[in-house]
Amino acid sequence: MKVFAIVASGLAALLLLPVGAVADNAMRAHMRHLLNDGDQWLADNPQYDPERGGPAAFGLQFRLQPDGSHIVGELGGVFEDGKRATYWTLYALYNPVTEKVVTQQIGWDGTLVYGEVPVQPGKLQIIDMIRYGADGTLSISRHENIYDNSDTHTSIVYSRNGAGWSQDQVWEWRRHPLEKAPERARVSPGSKPPAQLERQVGHLLAGSGRWRAPNPDFSPGSGTEKFYGMNYRWGPHRQHVIGEIVSIYEDGRQTKDWSKYIIFNPVTEKVYMQQTGSRGVYFEGELGEQDGRKVHAGLIYIPNGTLKSVRDEIEIIDDNTFVSHVFERDASGGWTKKHQWTWTLQPGAQ
């Protein structure tokens, strides 16, 4: 899939695209009420009992990432002693072709909540999502967010009830300063990583989780990338994987080109990947296997409105080496091999 496809075959061409201002503007417009660098949103926990413990409130944070094309958030419990536990990891990414925001939540138990909505810059947002439960159940939910002012907002949660909606909860959120990073509270661990997810990405997370491939077009003194690097780590509760692709230059300087998220759907039992970069390009695809090779296949959505169908076949040589065979759809609908990259594991521990 794109993972290596963009980095390998398409990077040079993509760097000629305008900086992803469209994605940046769209994400800022859609999330402008919620973005809270330097502070957090708090809502009281109506079920809190000091004698029984548990979180006294819930905290919500959203951060626009440096690439401008996606937002990372967290929903967690805030305890009386100030410690915080992460319950949900939140992502919002912009697809420049469909012009929609891809919104998802990954729970501490592996539950996935997913939806795609148009950019909604006003004081009312309605976001419908499908909840893929860690126990294999399915449900549909709606969040109606009402932005009262810059310091408060209301979120009304509904569940699908036949042809209509039933109101479940009303949350009143208040903006609060976050003077320092909160300590983490100990909570019951989520279930172990899904077997299908480990099967697909276990080799990427081995050892340091850091991989490097030489740029075959590099020449000393040219100022071009000498290596490309990929770095992987587990997300909270080991229920998804967070990755990045970086360019490494002759002087040792590194720049981050792409953010990657590898996520497991517990109902469909599929592993898929999303990737977004500073040029506003968005990739989404699935991870699978064919003929003894791991296969990443999906679509690249480019800000000029075009698409690419890409396929990456992973040939594992040993624990420290794998080869990426990168293909693109040609005009006849077949696959044309574009590049071959050899990735080696870098020393160290995660």
Residue frames relative to the residue before (quaternion, step in Angstrom):
aa qw qx qy qz dx dy dz
M 1.0000 0.0000 0.0000 0.0000 0.00 0.00 0.00
K 0.8089 -0.3034 0.1593 0.4777 3.49 -1.19 -0.21
V 0.4125 0.7575 -0.4574 0.2165 3.43 0.97 -0.84
F 0.8033 0.1502 -0.0729 0.5717 3.45 0.56 -1.16
A 0.5382 0.6528 -0.4078 0.3432 3.56 1.13 -0.51
I 0.6909 0.4404 -0.2947 0.4917 3.58 0.80 -0.90
V 0.6705 0.4986 -0.3171 0.4487 3.53 0.84 -0.96
A 0.7386 0.4318 -0.2396 0.4590 3.52 0.86 -0.91
S 0.8442 0.2438 -0.1214 0.4617 3.53 0.20 -1.27
G 0.8020 0.3740 -0.1760 0.4312 3.57 0.96 -0.73
L 0.4630 0.7312 -0.4400 0.2395 3.59 1.15 -0.32
A 0.6660 0.5125 -0.3260 0.4331 3.57 0.80 -0.93
A 0.6808 0.4825 -0.2959 0.4649 3.57 0.91 -0.89
L 0.6717 0.5167 -0.3088 0.4318 3.56 0.94 -0.87
L 0.6092 0.5646 -0.3609 0.4241 3.57 1.08 -0.56
L 0.6091 0.5488 -0.3566 0.4478 3.58 1.25 -0.23
L 0.5302 0.6252 -0.4091 0.4008 3.59 1.27 -0.21
P 0.5891 -0.5437 0.4385 0.4063 3.60 -1.19 0.43
V 0.6067 -0.5320 0.4313 0.4037 3.55 -1.19 0.55
G 0.5605 -0.6818 0.3683 0.2922 3.57 -0.95 0.93
A 0.0453 0.8366 -0.5422 0.0636 3.56 0.70 1.09
V 0.5954 0.5754 -0.3718 0.4197 3.58 1.08 -0.67
A 0.6732 0.4815 -0.2907 0.4800 3.58 0.89 -0.94
D 0.6431 0.5320 -0.3197 0.4486 3.58 0.93 -0.91
N 0.6855 0.4782 -0.2866 0.4682 3.58 0.86 -0.95
A 0.6444 0.5260 -0.3235 0.4510 3.58 1.00 -0.82
M 0.6894 0.4762 -0.2922 0.4610 3.58 0.86 -0.92
R 0.6392 0.5162 -0.3305 0.4645 3.57 0.99 -0.75
A 0.6559 0.5092 -0.3119 0.4617 3.59 1.00 -0.83
H 0.6970 0.4885 -0.2774 0.4458 3.57 0.88 -0.97
M 0.7989 0.3001 -0.1260 0.5057 3.57 0.97 -0.87
R 0.3363 0.8035 -0.4636 0.1625 3.59 1.25 0.06
H 0.6579 0.5048 -0.3250 0.4547 3.60 1.04 -0.59
L 0.7429 0.4532 -0.2160 0.4427 3.56 1.07 -0.76
L 0.5446 0.6263 -0.4154 0.3724 3.59 1.10 -0.56
N 0.0536 0.8329 -0.5419 0.0987 3.56 -0.73 1.03
D 0.0017 0.7990 -0.5985 0.0591 3.55 0.60 1.13
G 0.8182 0.2426 -0.1886 0.4858 3.56 -0.87 0.97
D 0.7844 0.1499 -0.1450 0.5842 3.59 1.22 0.01
Q 0.3242 -0.7389 0.5610 0.1852 3.57 -1.29 -0.14
W 0.4035 -0.6526 0.5737 0.2867 3.54 -1.36 0.26
L 0.0856 -0.7955 0.5992 0.0299 3.56 -0.97 0.89
A 0.0157 -0.7632 0.6459 0.0092 3.57 -1.15 0.75
D 0.5065 -0.6623 0.4606 0.3044 3.57 -0.91 0.91
N 0.3807 -0.6806 0.5769 0.2430 3.54 -1.18 0.68
P 0.3258 -0.7895 0.4795 0.2014 3.63 -0.31 1.17
Q 0.6967 0.4600 -0.2731 0.4780 3.61 1.20 -0.36
Y 0.4075 0.7390 -0.4634 0.2704 3.57 1.25 0.11
D 0.0151 -0.7623 0.6465 -0.0277 3.54 -1.00 0.95
P 0.4278 -0.7348 0.4561 0.2627 3.64 -0.44 1.15
E 0.6672 0.5055 -0.3181 0.4451 3.58 1.02 -0.69
R 0.7194 0.4170 -0.2489 0.4966 3.59 1.09 -0.65
G 0.4484 -0.7043 0.4448 0.3243 3.58 1.21 -0.30
G 0.4523 0.6648 -0.5186 0.2907 3.51 -1.26 -0.36
P 0.6759 -0.5048 0.3364 0.4185 3.59 -1.23 0.14
A 0.4076 -0.7023 0.5314 0.2415 3.57 -1.00 0.85
A 0.7885 0.0435 0.0015 0.6134 3.56 1.19 -0.57
F 0.3561 -0.6824 0.5820 0.2623 3.51 -1.36 0.09
G 0.2096 -0.7909 0.5685 0.0859 3.53 -1.03 0.87
L 0.1190 -0.7890 0.6027 0.0104 3.53 -1.06 0.86
Q 0.0312 0.7920 -0.6076 0.0515 3.56 -0.87 0.98
F 0.0563 -0.7728 0.6314 0.0321 3.56 -1.14 0.71
R 0.0597 -0.7991 0.5982 0.0047 3.57 -0.94 0.93
L 0.3435 -0.6971 0.5898 0.2196 3.58 -0.85 0.99
Q 0.3702 -0.7573 0.4991 0.2008 3.56 -0.73 1.09
P 0.6813 -0.5284 0.3163 0.3958 3.61 -1.14 0.56
D 0.6431 0.5259 -0.3475 0.4348 3.62 1.06 -0.58
G 0.4377 -0.7369 0.4288 0.2855 3.61 1.25 -0.18
S 0.6796 0.5275 -0.2855 0.4223 3.58 1.22 -0.28
H 0.8090 0.1290 -0.1138 0.5621 3.60 1.18 0.01
I 0.3078 -0.7384 0.5833 0.1405 3.50 -1.35 0.46
V 0.1696 -0.7629 0.6176 0.0884 3.54 -1.06 0.83
G 0.0143 -0.8176 0.5751 -0.0236 3.55 -0.89 0.94
E 0.2057 -0.7546 0.6110 0.1218 3.51 -1.36 0.12
L 0.0868 -0.7501 0.6530 0.0573 3.55 -1.09 0.82
G 0.1302 0.8243 -0.5334 0.1383 3.56 -0.61 1.10
G 0.5551 -0.5806 0.4757 0.3585 3.51 -1.36 0.06
V 0.1788 -0.7612 0.6163 0.0934 3.57 -1.05 0.84
F 0.2311 -0.8202 0.5167 0.0827 3.55 -0.57 1.21
E 0.7035 -0.4858 0.3153 0.4118 3.57 -1.27 0.40
D 0.6982 0.4596 -0.2783 0.4731 3.58 1.05 -0.69
G 0.6159 -0.5856 0.3345 0.4072 3.60 1.28 0.16
K 0.5375 0.6207 -0.4184 0.3884 3.58 1.21 -0.20
R 0.2249 -0.7839 0.5727 0.0826 3.52 -1.21 0.56
A 0.1515 -0.7666 0.6190 0.0788 3.56 -1.12 0.77
T 0.3708 -0.7291 0.5332 0.2158 3.57 -0.90 0.94
Y 0.1392 -0.7934 0.5894 0.0605 3.58 -0.79 1.05
W 0.7998 0.0855 -0.0146 0.5939 3.56 1.03 -0.80
T 0.2137 -0.7108 0.6525 0.1526 3.54 -1.18 0.73
L 0.1845 -0.8147 0.5483 0.0399 3.57 -0.81 1.07
Y 0.0213 -0.7874 0.6161 0.0004 3.57 -1.02 0.84
A 0.0075 -0.7476 0.6639 0.0179 3.52 -1.16 0.73
L 0.0041 -0.8044 0.5907 -0.0629 3.58 -0.64 1.18
Y 0.3552 -0.7552 0.5177 0.1884 3.56 -1.09 0.70
N 0.2240 -0.7464 0.6153 0.1186 3.55 -0.93 1.02
P 0.3099 -0.8112 0.4635 0.1763 3.63 -0.33 1.21
V 0.6407 0.5140 -0.3345 0.4621 3.62 1.21 -0.30
T 0.7306 0.3680 -0.2296 0.5274 3.60 0.85 -0.91
E 0.2821 -0.7849 0.4897 0.2540 3.57 1.32 -0.42
K 0.5187 0.6084 -0.4279 0.4216 3.54 1.02 0.87
V 0.4129 -0.6643 0.5639 0.2651 3.50 -1.32 0.46
V 0.2518 -0.7505 0.5976 0.1275 3.56 -0.78 1.10
T 0.0594 -0.8258 0.5596 -0.0371 3.55 -0.44 1.28
Q 0.1324 0.8028 -0.5740 0.0925 3.57 -0.90 0.87
Q 0.1840 -0.7491 0.6297 0.0920 3.49 -1.32 0.58
I 0.1383 -0.7754 0.6130 0.0624 3.57 -0.98 0.90
G 0.2866 -0.8079 0.4981 0.1304 3.54 -0.50 1.22
W 0.6582 -0.5292 0.3685 0.3885 3.54 -1.26 0.39
D 0.7017 0.4219 -0.2727 0.5053 3.60 1.23 -0.38
G 0.6363 -0.5466 0.3237 0.4377 3.60 1.28 0.07
T 0.4166 0.6883 -0.4829 0.3456 3.61 1.25 0.06
L 0.1683 -0.7816 0.5964 0.0720 3.56 -1.02 0.87
V 0.0737 -0.7639 0.6401 0.0353 3.59 -0.95 0.93
Y 0.0004 -0.8399 0.5340 -0.0965 3.58 -0.56 1.20
G 0.1631 0.7747 -0.6029 0.0987 3.55 -1.10 0.77
E 0.1984 -0.7410 0.6246 0.1465 3.55 -1.30 0.34
V 0.0151 0.8155 -0.5743 0.0705 3.56 -0.70 1.09
P 0.5309 -0.5911 0.4769 0.3758 3.62 -1.16 0.42
V 0.6203 -0.5139 0.4241 0.4139 3.56 -1.26 0.35
Q 0.0544 -0.7948 0.6043 -0.0151 3.58 -0.79 1.07
P 0.0883 -0.8637 0.4954 0.0291 3.62 0.03 1.24
G 0.5658 0.6503 -0.3737 0.3425 3.62 1.23 -0.20
K 0.7046 -0.4651 0.3425 0.4122 3.54 -1.33 -0.29
L 0.7203 0.3143 -0.2351 0.5719 3.57 1.30 0.05
Q 0.0165 -0.7784 0.6275 -0.0081 3.55 -0.91 0.97
I 0.1002 -0.7616 0.6377 0.0573 3.55 -1.07 0.83
I 0.0185 -0.8133 0.5779 -0.0649 3.54 -0.55 1.22
D 0.1261 -0.7888 0.6005 0.0346 3.58 -0.56 1.21
M 0.0112 -0.8155 0.5759 -0.0563 3.55 -0.88 0.98
I 0.3527 -0.6863 0.5893 0.2394 3.55 -1.26 0.49
R 0.2372 -0.7662 0.5858 0.1161 3.53 -0.92 0.98
Y 0.1309 -0.7714 0.6216 0.0373 3.55 -0.66 1.21
G 0.2535 -0.8289 0.4821 0.1271 3.55 -0.08 1.31
A 0.5721 -0.5911 0.4460 0.3526 3.55 -1.15 0.63
D 0.6738 0.4737 -0.2902 0.4873 3.58 1.22 -0.46
G 0.6286 -0.5766 0.3214 0.4112 3.60 1.27 0.23
T 0.5451 0.6274 -0.3998 0.3866 3.60 1.25 0.00
L 0.2703 -0.7471 0.5896 0.1455 3.54 -1.31 0.47
S 0.1293 0.7668 -0.6257 0.0624 3.56 -1.13 0.69
I 0.3265 -0.7252 0.5731 0.1974 3.55 -1.30 0.33
S 0.0557 -0.8068 0.5882 0.0023 3.57 -0.87 0.93
R 0.1855 -0.7530 0.6201 0.1187 3.53 -1.31 0.40
H 0.1396 -0.7482 0.6428 0.0865 3.52 -1.07 0.86
E 0.0990 -0.7679 0.6319 0.0355 3.54 -0.78 1.09
N 0.0930 -0.8231 0.5603 -0.0008 3.54 -0.33 1.28
I 0.1003 -0.7848 0.6115 0.0105 3.55 -0.78 1.13
Y 0.1944 -0.8067 0.5523 0.0800 3.56 -0.52 1.18
D 0.2542 -0.8183 0.5034 0.1112 3.53 -0.10 1.36
N 0.7450 -0.2012 0.1699 0.6129 3.56 0.93 -0.97
S 0.7436 -0.4282 0.2656 0.4395 3.57 -1.26 -0.05
D 0.7460 0.4161 -0.2187 0.4717 3.60 1.18 -0.45
T 0.7811 0.2056 -0.1448 0.5715 3.61 1.22 -0.15
H 0.0910 0.7666 -0.6355 -0.0148 3.53 -1.27 0.36
T 0.3388 -0.7355 0.5623 0.1674 3.54 -1.25 0.56
S 0.0927 -0.7797 0.6179 0.0417 3.55 -0.97 0.88
I 0.1087 -0.7843 0.6101 0.0284 3.56 -0.70 1.15
V 0.1869 -0.8014 0.5650 0.0611 3.56 -0.71 1.14
Y 0.0817 -0.7898 0.6078 0.0066 3.55 -0.90 1.03
S 0.2083 -0.7255 0.6312 0.1786 3.55 -1.29 0.36
R 0.5528 -0.6181 0.4472 0.3352 3.55 -1.13 0.69
N 0.0271 -0.7902 0.6116 -0.0286 3.55 -0.88 1.01
G 0.7818 -0.1905 0.0867 0.5874 3.56 0.11 1.29
A 0.8014 -0.2115 0.1848 0.5280 3.56 -0.70 -1.10
G 0.7269 0.4076 -0.2381 0.4988 3.58 1.27 -0.08
W 0.4848 -0.6435 0.5133 0.2957 3.52 -1.34 -0.35
S 0.1958 -0.7533 0.6170 0.1160 3.55 -1.14 0.73
Q 0.4003 -0.7195 0.5130 0.2427 3.55 -0.86 0.97
D 0.2159 -0.8031 0.5488 0.0850 3.56 -0.83 1.06
Q 0.8177 -0.0537 0.1165 0.5611 3.55 0.75 -1.08
V 0.1497 -0.7345 0.6504 0.1225 3.52 -1.33 0.43
W 0.0874 -0.8046 0.5872 0.0113 3.55 -0.73 1.09
E 0.1793 -0.7574 0.6210 0.0923 3.54 -0.95 0.97
W 0.1257 -0.8252 0.5503 0.0191 3.54 -0.41 1.27
R 0.1201 -0.7850 0.6070 0.0310 3.56 -1.02 0.92
R 0.4204 -0.7004 0.5185 0.2528 3.57 -0.96 0.84
H 0.0116 -0.7937 0.6071 -0.0358 3.55 -0.92 1.00
P 0.5132 -0.6261 0.4725 0.3486 3.60 -1.07 0.61
L 0.1913 -0.7400 0.6344 0.1155 3.53 -1.18 0.68
E 0.2181 -0.8467 0.4750 0.0994 3.52 0.05 1.34
K 0.7952 -0.0161 0.0225 0.6058 3.56 1.10 -0.59
A 0.6327 -0.5146 0.3968 0.4212 3.56 -1.23 0.35
P 0.4084 -0.7387 0.4738 0.2511 3.62 -0.70 1.01
E 0.5245 -0.5893 0.5038 0.3519 3.53 -1.24 0.51
R 0.4312 -0.7052 0.5052 0.2482 3.54 -1.17 0.60
A 0.3289 -0.7321 0.5650 0.1914 3.54 -0.90 0.97
R 0.4717 -0.6388 0.5197 0.3152 3.55 -1.21 0.50
V 0.0084 0.7801 -0.6251 0.0256 3.56 -0.85 0.99
S 0.6516 -0.4848 0.3826 0.4405 3.54 -1.24 0.29
P 0.4626 -0.6960 0.4616 0.2974 3.59 -0.80 0.89
G 0.5211 -0.5945 0.4995 0.3543 3.54 -1.21 0.47
S 0.6715 -0.4479 0.3636 0.4651 3.53 -1.26 0.08
K 0.6210 -0.5428 0.3903 0.4090 3.57 -1.16 0.47
P 0.6823 -0.4873 0.3198 0.4413 3.62 -1.14 0.43
P 0.5464 -0.6144 0.4413 0.3595 3.61 -0.92 0.78
A 0.5706 -0.6300 0.4061 0.3354 3.57 -0.96 0.90
Q 0.6520 0.5203 -0.3303 0.4416 3.61 0.96 -0.81
L 0.6395 0.5179 -0.3277 0.4642 3.57 1.04 -0.76
E 0.6601 0.4951 -0.3112 0.4716 3.59 0.90 -0.87
R 0.6250 0.5467 -0.3422 0.4397 3.58 1.00 -0.76
Q 0.7222 0.4553 -0.2505 0.4565 3.56 0.94 -0.88
V 0.8260 0.2533 -0.0944 0.4947 3.59 0.91 -0.84
G 0.3862 0.7558 -0.4715 0.2393 3.60 1.22 -0.06
H 0.6632 0.5088 -0.3188 0.4469 3.59 0.96 -0.80
L 0.6413 0.5292 -0.3311 0.4461 3.60 1.10 -0.61
L 0.7210 0.4403 -0.2344 0.4810 3.58 1.10 -0.70
A 0.4327 0.7166 -0.4558 0.3026 3.58 1.26 -0.08
G 0.8388 0.1690 -0.1220 0.5030 3.55 -1.16 0.63
S 0.8374 -0.1299 0.1280 0.5153 3.54 -0.80 -1.05
G 0.3742 -0.7197 0.4978 0.3068 3.60 1.14 -0.52
R 0.6131 0.5387 -0.3406 0.4668 3.59 1.29 0.17
W 0.0616 -0.8090 0.5839 -0.0276 3.56 -0.76 1.13
R 0.1070 -0.8000 0.5895 0.0314 3.56 -1.16 0.66
A 0.0453 -0.7725 0.6334 0.0090 3.54 -1.12 0.82
P 0.4484 -0.6937 0.4869 0.2839 3.63 -0.91 0.85
N 0.4095 -0.6657 0.5653 0.2637 3.53 -1.20 0.63
P 0.3468 -0.7771 0.4793 0.2147 3.64 -0.40 1.14
D 0.6708 0.4949 -0.3010 0.4631 3.61 1.21 -0.35
F 0.4687 0.6915 -0.4402 0.3292 3.59 1.28 0.04
S 0.0234 0.7498 -0.6612 -0.0089 3.54 -1.20 0.69
P 0.5930 -0.6059 0.3850 0.3646 3.61 -0.91 0.86
G 0.8249 0.2286 -0.1875 0.4818 3.54 -0.99 0.92
S 0.5258 0.6645 -0.4035 0.3452 3.59 1.25 -0.05
G 0.4189 -0.7133 0.4643 0.3164 3.58 1.17 -0.49
T 0.5406 0.6097 -0.4089 0.4109 3.57 1.26 0.04
E 0.6768 -0.4797 0.3620 0.4253 3.57 -1.29 0.25
K 0.3241 -0.7351 0.5618 0.1975 3.56 -0.97 0.88
F 0.7848 0.0433 -0.0031 0.6182 3.56 1.10 -0.76
Y 0.2518 -0.6727 0.6534 0.2391 3.48 -1.43 0.17
G 0.1460 -0.7977 0.5810 0.0699 3.56 -1.06 0.73
M 0.1253 -0.7497 0.6424 0.0979 3.53 -1.24 0.57
N 0.0803 -0.7951 0.6010 0.0075 3.55 -0.91 0.98
Y 0.0610 -0.8143 0.5771 -0.0121 3.58 -0.87 0.99
R 0.0793 0.7679 -0.6346 0.0376 3.54 -1.20 0.64
W 0.5695 -0.5822 0.4516 0.3643 3.54 -1.24 0.40
G 0.4108 -0.6561 0.5706 0.2742 3.54 -1.19 0.62
P 0.7557 -0.3727 0.2573 0.4730 3.60 -1.27 0.05
H 0.8497 0.1018 -0.1259 0.5018 3.56 -1.03 0.93
R 0.4813 -0.7147 0.4140 0.2936 3.59 1.25 0.46
Q 0.4348 0.7044 -0.4523 0.3319 3.56 1.02 0.81
H 0.7720 0.0570 -0.0974 0.6255 3.60 1.28 -0.04
V 0.4133 -0.7092 0.5255 0.2236 3.55 -1.31 0.25
I 0.2086 -0.7566 0.6119 0.0981 3.54 -1.03 0.90
G 0.0309 0.8178 -0.5721 0.0549 3.58 -0.81 0.98
E 0.1169 -0.7692 0.6213 0.0924 3.50 -1.35 0.12
I 0.2312 -0.7208 0.6302 0.1729 3.52 -1.31 0.43
V 0.0794 -0.8105 0.5803 -0.0032 3.56 -0.84 1.01
S 0.3352 -0.6785 0.6090 0.2376 3.52 -1.33 0.40
I 0.1533 -0.7884 0.5939 0.0473 3.57 -0.91 0.99
Y 0.2218 -0.8217 0.5192 0.0783 3.56 -0.63 1.16
E 0.7379 -0.4552 0.2903 0.4050 3.52 -1.33 0.35
D 0.7157 0.4379 -0.2494 0.4835 3.59 1.06 -0.74
G 0.6226 -0.5668 0.3314 0.4257 3.58 1.28 0.17
R 0.4853 0.6681 -0.4344 0.3599 3.58 1.25 -0.18
Q 0.1280 -0.7865 0.6008 0.0636 3.55 -1.12 0.74
T 0.0763 -0.7677 0.6337 0.0566 3.54 -1.13 0.70
K 0.3929 -0.7114 0.5322 0.2373 3.55 -1.03 0.81
D 0.1973 -0.8122 0.5437 0.0758 3.56 -0.73 1.11
W 0.8276 0.0754 0.0243 0.5558 3.57 0.96 -0.86
S 0.2322 -0.7082 0.6449 0.1696 3.53 -1.26 0.60
K 0.1078 -0.8063 0.5815 0.0141 3.57 -1.00 0.87
Y 0.0474 -0.7795 0.6245 0.0138 3.54 -1.09 0.78
I 0.1193 -0.7848 0.6076 0.0273 3.56 -0.74 1.13
I 0.0361 -0.8472 0.5210 -0.0973 3.54 -0.43 1.32
F 0.2838 -0.7552 0.5716 0.1497 3.56 -1.09 0.77
N 0.2493 -0.7370 0.6105 0.1480 3.55 -0.98 0.93
P 0.3188 -0.8070 0.4610 0.1863 3.62 -0.33 1.19
V 0.6433 0.5053 -0.3350 0.4676 3.62 1.22 -0.25
T 0.7375 0.3625 -0.2191 0.5260 3.60 0.83 -0.95
E 0.2746 -0.7872 0.4894 0.2558 3.56 1.31 -0.47
K 0.4459 0.6530 -0.4690 0.3935 3.55 1.10 0.82
V 0.2741 -0.7161 0.6162 0.1801 3.53 -1.23 0.61
Y 0.0213 0.8127 -0.5817 0.0242 3.58 -0.74 0.97
M 0.2888 -0.7584 0.5679 0.1373 3.51 -1.28 0.45
Q 0.1053 -0.7494 0.6494 0.0740 3.53 -1.16 0.71
Q 0.0178 -0.7946 0.6065 -0.0214 3.52 -1.08 0.74
T 0.0231 0.7943 -0.6053 0.0460 3.55 -0.99 0.84
G 0.1303 -0.8238 0.5510 0.0285 3.54 -1.07 0.73
S 0.7329 -0.4649 0.2988 0.3968 3.51 -1.37 0.18
R 0.6566 0.4884 -0.3192 0.4779 3.60 1.21 -0.28
G 0.5749 -0.6341 0.3639 0.3674 3.57 1.25 0.24
V 0.4539 0.6696 -0.4613 0.3644 3.59 1.25 0.23
Y 0.1315 -0.7909 0.5962 0.0405 3.56 -1.02 0.87
F 0.0839 -0.7868 0.6105 0.0340 3.56 -1.01 0.86
E 0.0596 0.7672 -0.6386 0.0088 3.55 -1.15 0.68
G 0.1936 0.7835 -0.5692 0.1569 3.55 -0.90 0.94
E 0.4851 -0.6574 0.5032 0.2816 3.53 -1.36 0.02
L 0.3205 -0.7051 0.5987 0.2038 3.52 -1.30 0.49
G 0.1316 0.7894 -0.5889 0.1130 3.55 -0.94 0.91
E 0.3990 -0.6882 0.5433 0.2683 3.55 -1.26 -0.43
Q 0.0842 0.7746 -0.6241 0.0587 3.53 -1.16 0.68
D 0.8576 0.0065 -0.0364 0.5130 3.56 -0.96 0.96
G 0.7364 -0.4538 0.2334 0.4442 3.56 0.94 0.92
R 0.6729 0.4419 -0.3036 0.5097 3.59 1.25 0.10
K 0.4473 -0.6233 0.5580 0.3163 3.52 -1.22 0.55
V 0.1333 -0.8042 0.5785 0.0277 3.55 -0.94 0.94
H 0.1087 -0.7480 0.6530 0.0476 3.54 -0.98 0.98
A 0.1041 0.8085 -0.5688 0.1098 3.60 -0.59 1.10
G 0.2702 0.7665 -0.5485 0.1963 3.56 -0.97 0.83
L 0.5594 -0.5997 0.4708 0.3251 3.51 -1.34 -0.35
I 0.2642 -0.7125 0.6294 0.1626 3.52 -1.19 0.77
Y 0.1744 -0.7744 0.6039 0.0721 3.58 -0.77 1.10
I 0.1469 -0.8273 0.5418 0.0213 3.57 -0.46 1.27
P 0.5835 -0.6413 0.3678 0.3361 3.63 -0.90 0.86
N 0.6276 0.5235 -0.3611 0.4492 3.64 1.14 -0.33
G 0.6261 -0.5869 0.3182 0.4028 3.59 1.29 0.23
T 0.6035 0.5630 -0.3601 0.4349 3.59 1.24 0.09
L 0.2970 -0.7423 0.5793 0.1585 3.53 -1.36 0.36
K 0.1126 -0.7402 0.6524 0.1174 3.51 -1.33 0.38
S 0.2480 -0.7246 0.6232 0.1587 3.53 -1.10 0.81
V 0.0091 -0.8301 0.5536 -0.0664 3.56 -0.58 1.18
R 0.1118 -0.7760 0.6202 0.0264 3.51 -1.26 0.57
D 0.0779 -0.7909 0.6068 0.0136 3.55 -0.89 0.95
E 0.1359 -0.7863 0.6004 0.0530 3.57 -0.65 1.13
I 0.2197 -0.8050 0.5461 0.0736 3.53 -0.69 1.18
E 0.1073 -0.7828 0.6126 0.0194 3.55 -0.65 1.18
I 0.2020 -0.8020 0.5535 0.0975 3.58 -0.35 1.24
I 0.2674 -0.7802 0.5509 0.1273 3.56 -0.63 1.18
D 0.7372 -0.2159 0.1608 0.6197 3.57 0.91 -0.98
D 0.7694 -0.3687 0.2382 0.4641 3.60 -1.27 -0.13
N 0.7605 0.3870 -0.1922 0.4847 3.59 1.14 -0.56
T 0.7762 0.2936 -0.1355 0.5412 3.60 1.23 -0.14
F 0.1306 0.7550 -0.6420 0.0281 3.53 -1.13 0.70
V 0.3267 -0.7314 0.5713 0.1787 3.54 -1.24 0.57
S 0.2258 -0.7662 0.5932 0.1000 3.52 -0.96 0.99
H 0.1309 -0.7760 0.6157 0.0402 3.57 -0.70 1.16
V 0.1473 -0.8426 0.5176 0.0210 3.57 -0.33 1.30
F 0.0536 -0.8007 0.5963 -0.0211 3.56 -0.83 1.09
E 0.1169 -0.7494 0.6436 0.1026 3.54 -1.32 0.48
R 0.5452 -0.5782 0.4841 0.3661 3.54 -1.22 0.51
D 0.2528 -0.7545 0.5829 0.1645 3.57 -0.99 0.84
A 0.7591 -0.4061 0.2600 0.4373 3.58 -1.31 0.05
S 0.6846 0.4810 -0.2823 0.4693 3.58 1.14 -0.58
G 0.5737 -0.5992 0.3749 0.4138 3.58 1.28 -0.11
G 0.5733 0.5833 -0.3830 0.4293 3.58 1.26 -0.01
W 0.5344 -0.6146 0.4734 0.3355 3.55 -1.32 -0.04
T 0.1084 -0.7717 0.6252 0.0426 3.56 -0.97 0.95
K 0.3723 -0.7301 0.5246 0.2306 3.57 -0.76 1.02
K 0.2164 -0.8107 0.5383 0.0781 3.53 -0.81 1.09
H 0.8163 -0.0419 0.0835 0.5701 3.57 0.90 -0.88
Q 0.1465 -0.7356 0.6497 0.1239 3.48 -1.41 0.24
W 0.0591 -0.8170 0.5729 -0.0282 3.53 -0.73 1.13
T 0.2172 -0.7610 0.5984 0.1247 3.55 -1.02 0.83
W 0.1348 -0.8088 0.5721 0.0195 3.55 -0.60 1.24
T 0.1095 -0.7916 0.5997 0.0418 3.56 -0.96 0.91
L 0.4842 -0.6675 0.4916 0.2798 3.54 -1.07 0.82
Q 0.3321 -0.7464 0.5482 0.1789 3.55 -0.93 0.93
P 0.5540 -0.6358 0.4143 0.3424 3.60 -1.02 0.69
G 0.5573 0.5934 -0.4637 0.3497 3.52 -1.31 0.38
A 0.3893 -0.6934 0.5568 0.2402 3.53 -1.36 0.09
Q 0.5803 -0.5793 0.4357 0.3713 3.54 -1.20 0.50
